[in-house]
Amino acid sequence: MQLFLLLLLAALSPPATSHYSSSTSSPSSSTVSTSASEWRPARATYYAATNPRDAVGGACGYGDLVKSGYGMATVGLSETLFERGQICGACFELRCVDDLRWCIPGTSIILTATNFCAPNYGFDPDGGGHCNPPNKHFVLPIEAFEKIAIWKAGNMPVQYRRINCRREGSIRFTIDGGGIFISVLITNVAGSGDIAAVKVKGSRTGWLPMGRNWGQNWHINADLKNQALSFEVTASDRSTVTAYNVAPRNWDYGQTFEGKQFETP
């Protein structure tokens, strides 16, 4: 069963063209909590990606999910869960329940929130409007869905919980924009996974707060060209990492740089 009509694909982010790792990052960072939230009831369906472009885009702005490091272990969230994009990057563990015909016993899957499942008000929440409020609904790629259930399950009861994200490597900052408009896509965030606040500092400025543009794209209007850039990232659990001199003085739009990472045990 395909839910492509429910998935809202947003504009694509430009591909990263270069990488630079700063060797002068601050050693200070806050350790996030390792406790998972309690299991809660929800439902899940799947979509079958028939075109490679189906793995590109999404309402969180991550662009190519494979190049961004998320692969197909991703999920679209209903409006009740999506929190207007603030939840982007968070990790959920799902398991199939209450249906012995279709569930694969003893299995669960960890997914990253990368997309939005839009409401369909032409249907009732208990009918075809799976992602209508107040439903808590997850839309998985079929490759992920089949880790926990047989595809014939369709609209399947599940349990979910928030967990800490584990990532390989550092947080990535992809810079886009033009002139004094700077947009930064932040990906590969460990720990809480979702970001609550971002600040940027040029080598000739103090710390400047950035605003959320959409998903995990953050923006600011400031003349920061020809300055090394540092970033302060605060997660939803209020833990913070500060990465100094992540982008060198000669940074350019379209480049991706790597900074510090949140610590996870």
N, C-alpha and C positions, 0 to 999 in steps of 0.2 A: 504494500500500500504506500503510495507516494504522497507526500505532503508538501510538494513544491509550491503550491498556492499559498501555503501558510508561512513559508520562509521568506523573510524580508532581507534581500541582499543589498548592502550599502555599497558606496563607491569604493573602488579598489585603491589600496595604498600602493605607492610606487615601490618597485623592488629595491632591495639594498644593493648598493654598488661598491661599497668598500667597508672594511672593518678596521677599527683601531682600538686597541686595549691600552688604557692608561695605567702606568706603573706607579702613579702617585696618588691613588685613591686613598681616602681616609680609612683607617682601620675600624672606625666606630660603626656599629650597627646593632639593632635591637633584635633579640631572638624572639620569634613568634611562638605562640602557644601550639603545642602538638596535639591537644585534645580535639577529637572529632565531635561534631554536634550529634544529637540524638537522631535515630532513624525516624523518618516521617513518611506518610503515604503520599503517593502521586500516581500519575499514569504516564506511559511512554509509547510513542509510535516511532516509525522510521521513515526515511526516504532513501531511495536507491539512486545514487549518483550515476547518471547515464552518460555524462560528459565530464572530461577532466576539469572543465571550468567550474563545475559544481563544488570543487574544493577550494575555490577562490572567492574572496569577498566576505560577506557577513556583516551584520550590524555592529560588530565590535571594531571593525576597521583593520583586522589583522592581515588582510590581503590573502596571499597564497598561504594556506594553512600548513602545507608541507614545508615550505621554505621558512615559515615562522616557527617551526619546530613543534607544531601541535598535531600534525598528521590528521588521521580520521578519528582520533579519540576526542571528539568534540561534540557539542550539543547546543541546540537552540532551545531557549527557554520561553515559556509563556509569559504574558504581560505581568502576571502576579509575581513571578520570580525574577524578571529581567531588571527591575529597578531602574528603568530609563538608561540602561547601559552601565550603571555603576558596578554591576556584578561581573562585568566582562573580565575574563582571566581567572575567575574563581574556579575551584575544583570541587567536583561532586563525585561521590561513590554511589552507584545504583546497583540494586539487586532485584531480581524478579521474585514476586511472591504471589501466593493465593491461586496459582494456576498450574497444577501438576502436569497438565497435558503439554504445556509449552515451555515451562521454565527449565533451565539447565541447572540442576541442583548444585548447591555449594559454590556458585559463581557470583562474582560481582565485577564491575568495571569502573574505572576512574576516568572521568571526562572533564574537559575544560569548557567553560561557557564562552562561546565565540559568536553566537547568533541569536536572533530574536524570532520567535514564532508568533506571528501577528494574529490578533483576534479575527474571527470571521463572524460578524454579527448577523449574517444571513441564517445562522443556525443557533440553536440553543446550546448552552454550555454542556448539557447532557446529551446533545445530539452530535452534529458534525462540527460544532465549535469547540474543538478540543482545547484550543489555546485561549478561549474566552475567559475573562474573570468570572468567578474566583478560582478557576481550575489551576492546579499546579501540574504543569505538563512539560515533558521533555521530548524533543525530537532528535533522534540519533541517526547518523549514517547507518545503513544496513550492516556495514562491516562491524560496527560497535554493537548494534542491537543483537546480532547473532552470537555475541560472546556470552549473553545471559539468557537468551530465549530463542525458540524456533520462530522463523519469520512469519509463520502463519498466525502467530499470537495476535498480530494487529495492534489494537489499542489495549495495552497490557498494564495491569496493576504492578506498581513497583514501590520500593522504599528507597529513599535517598537521604544523604547526609552531606554536610559540608566537611571537607577535610583540607589539610594543608597540601599545597602543591609542591611537588619535587621537580626541579628543573636541572637540566644539564647546562653548565656554563653560567654566564653572567646575564644580568639584565641588559636588554638591547634598546638603544635609542635611535630611531630612524627620523632624520630631520628632513622636513619638507617645507614648502612655502615660497616666498619671494619678497624681496625688499625688506621691509621691517616686520612683515608677517611671518612668524615662525610657528610651524606645527610639528610636534614631536609624537610619534607613535611609540609607545612603550610596550615591549613584549618580553616573553620568557621570564615572568616574575614568579619567584618561588614564595613559599610561605602562604600568606593569605591569598595571594594571586591577584586580587582586585585592588585598585588604587583609589585612594580617597583624595589625595592632594599632591601637587608637584610644584617645585620651585626650580628656577634656573638662575645661574649666576655667571655673568661674563667676567673676564679677568679685569675689567674696568668698571664693574657695577657691584652693587650689593645683591642680596637674594631677592628675586622677583617672582611673585606668585603667578602660576599659569592657570588658565581656565580650561575646563573640559569642553572640547569641541563636540565630539561624539565618540561613544565607545571608549577606547583608551588612546584617543588622539587628544593631545593637550596643546594649547596655543597661547601665544603672547604677541603683542605688537611692541617690538623693541628693536633698536639697532644694535645687534650683537655680532655683526660681521667683524672678522679680523680680531676676534677675542676667543680665547680658550673657554669652553663651556663646562660648568659643573652642574650636577642635578641633585636635588633632594627629593626623594620619593617616600611618601607616607602611605602605608597600606590601610585597609579598612579596619584592621585591629590596632591601629595607631602606632605600630612599629615603623621605624624610619631607617632608611639607609641614605648616606650622603656619599656621592661619587665625585671626587674632585678631578678637574681637568680631563674629563671623559673625551671631549672633542677638542682637537688641537686648534691652534689659532687659524689655520688655513682650512677649516671645515667648509663643506659646501652642501647645498641642498641635494637630497637623494642619497646621502651617505648614511651608513649605520655604524654606530660606535657601541662599545661594550663598557659597562661600569660595574659597580659592586653588585652583590646579590644578597637577598635576605637569607639568614641562616635558618636551616631546618635540621633537626637532629636526625 
